[in-house]
Amino acid sequence: MNLERNNMKDKTLIVKKKNVWGTERIYPVCNDAILFSCIAASKTLCPITIANIKKLGYKFETEREEI
């Protein structure tokens, strides 16, 4: 059971949502998410790219804000 949790943690990508001129953009934060954006040749992750990454078993979490 612990092995499954560790594998799931490894398959979690951290991203940041930003609103740019009324359009929500998803920016990669962690190294793996940045790698996926490089493969997609984009600074952001579009909905199609996110859907394909999810098919590979990855989950997405938004970056937590610090005050």
N, C-alpha and C positions, 0 to 999 in steps of 0.2 A: 504494500500500500504506500509506503514512503517513497518507493522508487517512482510510482506514478505521479506523486505530487512533485517530486524533483524534476521529472521530465516535463510536467505541465508548466512549472515555473520557468524552465528554460525556453519554453515555447510561448512566452508572453512578451509582446512587443510594447514598448512605451512610446507613446506619441503625444503630440500637443495639438489641440484644436485652436485655430485662429480664424477670425472673421476678417476677410480681406475684401473690401468694397462690396459688402453684402453677401459674399460667397464664403461658405465655411471650407477651410483648407485643413488638411491633416498633415502635420510635419513630423518626421521621424525624430526621436530623441535618443533612443538606445542604439548601440552599435549594429545590432541585427536589423533593426528597422531602417537605419541609414543604408545598410548593405542592400536591402530590398529596393530602396528608392534609387540607388545607383544602378541596379539591374534594370529597373523600369525607366532609367534615364530621365528622372524627374526629381525636383526638390521636394515635391509633395507626393502623398499616396492618394491616388484617385480611387473612386468606389470600385472600379473593375479590378484594380491591383489588389485592393484590400480583400475583395471577395476571393480572388485566386490564392492569396496568402492564407486566408482562413481555410481553404480547401486542403492546404498542406498541414493543417492542425494547429496553426498559431492562433493565439487570442490577443486582443488589443486592450491596453489600459491607457488612460490619459494620465499625463504627468500631474503630480500633485503640486499645488501651488503653496509656496511658503510666504508667510506674512512677516 
